[in-house]
């Protein structure tokens, strides 16, 4: 298959999908940085005051769960909701993820590192996993729908 000139790649559909990716990436990168700092800073300052091994364990669990859940459910969700609706679902999953930061902080200040705090952290990690899946939808849509040809 013959490659297209760069100008032909700037079709409206490709530009829209690229903008969707460009909008998602800075938010995702910022949240990754904030999450790690949030886990490390003292409870009195609004964080969880976790040590490095605990943060590493949480992030390792996040990576493993992300891979497993996407492998098991991503295609089914994509077939059920379609690409656009699934992307919107993933993007809007960031709102509860953000709302959980103050909820976790408030609970940690009131109760210390209780099981409920870890339950809230687990819910937040699930929301992170859901939001990470937005990248997969964008890449699939660019390759399968928006690209002018397979090359």
N, C-alpha and C positions, 0 to 999 in steps of 0.2 A: 504494500500500500504506500502510495507516495505521500511524503510529508507535506504539510501545508506551510505557507509562509506565515510568519508571526502575525501579520495584520489580519489574516483570516481567522486566527485564534481569538481575536477580540470580538467575537460574536456576542450579541446581547446576553444570551443565556450563560455563556462562559463568564462574562463580566459580573453578572448577578451572583453566580455561584462563588466566584472568587471574592466578591465583596462580603458574602455571607461568611466565608471562612475568615476573612480579614477582620470582621466584626467579632467573631467568636474567639479568635486567638488571644488578643490582648486581655480580654476579660478572664479567660481561662488561666493564662500565665499569672496574672495578678492574684487570682484566687489561690493558686498553688503556693505562691510566696506568702500570702497572708495566712494561709492555713498553718504552715510550718512555724511561722513566728507566733501565731496565736497559741499553738501547743507549747511553745517554749517560755513565753513570758510569765511572770508570777501571777498567781490568782488575784492578788491585791490590785494588779494593774489590768485585770480583765482577761487574762489568759488561763492556761491550765497547769503551768509550771511542771511540765513533763520533762523527764530526763531524755538524753539523746537515744538510748536504747528503746525507750517506750515510743518515742516519735518514729524511730526506724521501724518498729514492729507495726505500728498503725499504718505507715506508708507501704510497707510490704504487704499487709493484708489488703490494702486498697488496690495495689497492683494485681495481686492474685485474683481477688474478687472481680475486678474490672475485666480481666481476661476471661474468666470462667463465665460470668454473666453475659458478656457480649457474645461469647461463643454459643451459649445456650439459647439466648432470647433475641438477639439483635435481628436476625433474619425473620423470625416470626413476627416481631413487632413491625418491621418494615413491610412485610406482606400484608399485615392487618391494617395499619394506619396509612401506608403510603409514605413516600419520601418527604414531602412538604410538611404534612401533619406531624410526622415523627421528629423532624428537625425542630419544629415549633415546640413540641412537647419537651425535647431535650433542652432547648433554650430556656423555656419557662421553668424548668426544674432548678434553675439557678436562684430563683426567688426564695423558695424554702431553704435552700442551702445557705443563702446569705442571712435569712432571718434566724437561722439556728446559731449563728455566732453569738449574738447577745443573749439568747436563751441559754446556751451552754455556759456562758460567762456568769450570768445571774445565778444559775443553779450551782455552779462550782463555788461561787462566793458564799452561797447560803448553806451548802451541804458538804463542801470539800469534794474530793474526787470520788463520788458515790457511784453506785451502779447506774443510777439514772443519768448521771453525766456521761458515762460511757455509752449508754443507750442512745442519748442524743448525738454523741459523736458518731455512733454507728449509722444513725439516720442521715446525718450530714454526709458521711462517706458514701452512702447509697445515692444521695442526690448528686455528689461529685461524679460517681460512676455513670449515672444517667446523663449528666451534662457532657461528659467526655465523648459519649456516643454521637454527639452532633458532628464531630469530625468525620466519622465514618459515613454518615449520610451525605455530607457535602462531597466527599471524594467519590462516592458511588454515583452521585447525581452528575458530577462533572464528567466522569468516565462514560456513563451509560446513556445520559440524556443530552447533556449540553455540548459535549465535544462535537465539532463539525464532522470528524471521521475518526476511525480507530487509531490512526497514526498520531 
